[in-house]
Amino acid sequence: MPRPPASHGRTGRPRLTSRAQILTAARQLIDRDGWEKLTIRRLAAEIGVGATTLYHHIRDKEDLLVLLLNHYVDQIERPHLPSDPRGRIVAAATALHDALAAWPWAAEVLTVDGFVGLLDESALWMVEAIVAGAKDHGCTSVQAVDAFRSIWYYTVGEILVRAHSARRPADDEHRTFFSSLDASQVPQLAAIGDQWPALAARDTYSQGLGAFVDGLLAQATSADAPEQR
């Protein structure tokens, strides 16, 4: 019986041929080990290809992170944005919050100075909606950008605090907080005592966002506010 022809193809995992496959593998690695540990070499080893194969699709780690973020935002369903400027700002900020809360590492990456400016136009629709809403409410361009930055800091801060708190050791949950404080020095905190963790764990983002947006818009459009140029 004649021998079958020898196979010269690659055995094991198939070679990655698309950027989408690389992004899927990178996201799995980040979800497991964190974005700080992501490197091109580690990603290549994780998926069983040479690093040079990945460099046909991506330039470096920063390029990979930008591609991941753009791809992630593209998958998010856009909510209905109200015609009311204030409602539009709140809806866009809420969408931004929910997207980042589902993938907290993205919030950490985007806190790097200038990283937001690397995103594609299609990934910036939430930023556009907030700035446009502020301008439609009567803010100047400077005031609109200031409003976005304030909302951005509030949103990212809330997400990162919650994400980091969720990773704290289990025995931290049982330590005392303010019950042992000297009431003569800090009477209000001493009175709250060990209720603090439960009170601080409540989800008040939406309530705070509404009040925050109202305050920012009122300040920016107040007749007494100094003109910004």
N, C-alpha and C positions, 0 to 999 in steps of 0.2 A: 504494500500500500504506500503510495507516495506521501511524503511528509508535507503537512500544510505549510504554506509560506510563513516565514518568521515575521512577527510583528515588530515594526520599528517605531510604533507610536509610543507616546509617553504614558507610563502607567501611573496608578495612584490618582490623586486629585487632578481634574482637568485644568489646563492653563486658563487663567482668567483672560477673557477677550473683550470685556466691556467695562466701561467706567461704572455702570450701575452695580455690577458684581463687586467691584472694589469698594464702593461706598457701603454696600451692605455688610461686607466683611469688616470694614473699619468701624462701622457703628456697633457691631456685635462686640468688637474688641473694647471699644470705649465703654459700652454699657457694663462690661465685665470688670475692667481694670482701671477705668478712668482715662480722661483725655490727656492727662499729663504724661502717661506712659506710652502714648501712641507715638511710634516712630515708623518711618518707611521700612526699615529693616525688620522691625518686629511684625509689622503688618504682613510683609512678604513671607516671613517664616510662618506666621499664623495660617496663611492660606496655601503654603506650599509652593511658592514660586520664587524666582530670583528678584532681588530689588530692582534690577534693570528692567524687568517686565513692567513694574509699576511706574517707573519713570517714563514709560511711553504714554502714560495717561495723566500723570500728575507731576508737578515740578518739585514740590517739597511738602513738609508738614502743614505749613500755613495754607498753601493752595488746597490741600486735602480738607482741612477744616472749613475753608470757605465753601468748597463744593458740597460738603456734608450739610452745612447750614442752609445753603441755597436749596438743596434737594429737600431738606426737612420742611422748610417753610412752604415750598411748592406743594407739599402733600396736605397742608392744613386747609381745611374748608373755610372759606371766607364768610364771616357772618354778615347779615344784613346791616348796613351802616345807616342810621337814621339821617334824615335831612337836617335835623337840628344840630348845630355845631357842637354843643355841649354833649349831647347824646352820642354823637359820632366819635368824639374823643374818648368817652367812657367805653364805648363798644370796642374800639380799636385797642385801647390799653388793656381791656379785659382779655381780648383775643391774644395779645402779646403775652400777658401773664400766664394764661392757660397753656399756651404753646411751650413756654420756657419751664413752667412747673412740671410738665410731662417729661422734659428732658433737661434737668437742671445743669448739666455740664455745659450746655450751650450758653446759659447765662454767664457762667464763669469765663468762657472764651470771649464772649462779647464785651466783657468788662475791660479787656485789654485795649489800651488807648488806640483809637483809629480803626478798630476791627469792623465796626458797623459800616464804615465807609467802603469796605471791600466787598460788601454784598451786592448781588445783582439788583436791578430795578424791581424785578418781580418779587424779590424777598423783602423789599422795603415798603410794601403797601401799608403796613401798620404805622410806620414812622410818618409816611406821607399823609395818612388820614388824620393823625394827631396834629401835625403842623398845619394842615389845611383847615381843620376844624377850628384851631385857635385863631388863624387869620380870618376865617369867616365870622368869627365872633367879634372881631374888631382889633385883634392884636397886630402889632407890627411883626415883621419877619424876625427881628431880634427877640421880641417877646414870645413869639411862637416857638422858636428854638429853645428858649429858656424854659418854656412850659413843658416841652417834650423832655428836656434833660431832667427836670425835676420829677416828672412822672416816671421816667426811665430809672432814676436812682431809687425811687420808692418801690417800684416793681421788682427790680433786680435784687434789691436789699431784702425784701420780704421773701423772695424765692430762695436765696442763698442761705438766709438764716434758718428757714424751715428745712432745707435740704441737709445742712450741716447738723442741725439738731436731731434729725432722724437717724444720723449715723453715730450719735454719742453712745457710750457704753451703757448697757442695761442697768448697771448698778447706780448710774447717775440719776435715774428716775426716782430713786428712793432716798436721795440725800435731802436734808432739810434746806430750806431757802431762808426765809426771813423771820422764822419763829423765834430764833435766838438773838435777834437784834435788840439793842438797847432802845426801848420805846421813848426814852427821854431825848434821844438824839434823832431818831427817824421814826416818829410815831405812826405815820401812815403806812410805811412798809412793814413795820412790826405788827400792825393790826391786820394787814393782809396775810402775813405769815406764809404758811405752806400752801395757801390757795394760789399763790403766784403762778406755779407751773400750769395749772388748769386754765387760769385766766389768760395767760400769755399764749396758750396753745390754740385759742379760739381763732377761727378764720374770719378776720375782720377786713380783709383786703377790699372787698367791694364797697363797704361802708366808708372806709378810709379814702378810697379812690374818689368817690363822689364828692366828699368834703374837700379833698385836696384840689380837684379840678375846679370846683366852685371858687375856692380861695384864689387859685392862680389866675383864673379869668377875671375875677372881680378886681384883683390887684392890678392886673395888666391894663384893664380898660377903665380904671377909676380916673375921674377927672383930676384927682389930687396926685396921681402917680407921675413921677418925673418922666419927661419925654425921653425915650431911648432912640438912639440913632445908630 
